[in-house]
Amino acid sequence: MTGDWRMDRIGASLRGENPTVLRRLESGFAVMGDVQFLPGYSVLLVDEPGVQRLSDLPRAKRLSFLSDMDRLGEAVERACRRLDPDFRRVNLEILGNTDPFLHAHVWPRFEWEPAELVGRPVWLYPRERWSDERFRLGPQHDVLRDAIGSEVDRLRSMD
């Protein structure tokens, strides 16, 4: 996956050009993370370019974003639990320290993670995990992508 879509992830999603998009949600886009050293890592992107913080949204849209974050988190949890018996939990984070747009990270966590990292924030993983080609999102993640997308659909149908 290469191309200019990474320079404008939200605009590319709105135009249907972001290849990481799993599903369109009420407040944004559920996407797979660029790196998959923790398989199932996903991100919720707000659907309004220029929105940098949760507090930039009107209250109703803010609540919608948080609801979509919850839905994506549960979908990742269900898919990862089904596909990996060592699934532990999901961590949800809205940080906003690097990318200048509102987004939420959904990190699955597993028993097979190194003991010194399993109970710590994912940001403490060695830098090479973030750039190693072995962990780049690609066709090898299609089963996981489909599983998460199907779970998002299933949860949406339960509303």
ABEGO torsion letter per residue (X at the ends): XBEAAAABAAAAAAAGABAABABBBAAEBBBBBABAABBGBBBBBBABBGBABAAABBAAAAAAAAAAAAAAAAAAAAAAAAABAABABBBBBBAGAABABBBBBBBBBBAABBAAAAABBAAABBAAAAABAAABBBAAAAAAAAAAAAAAAAAAAAX
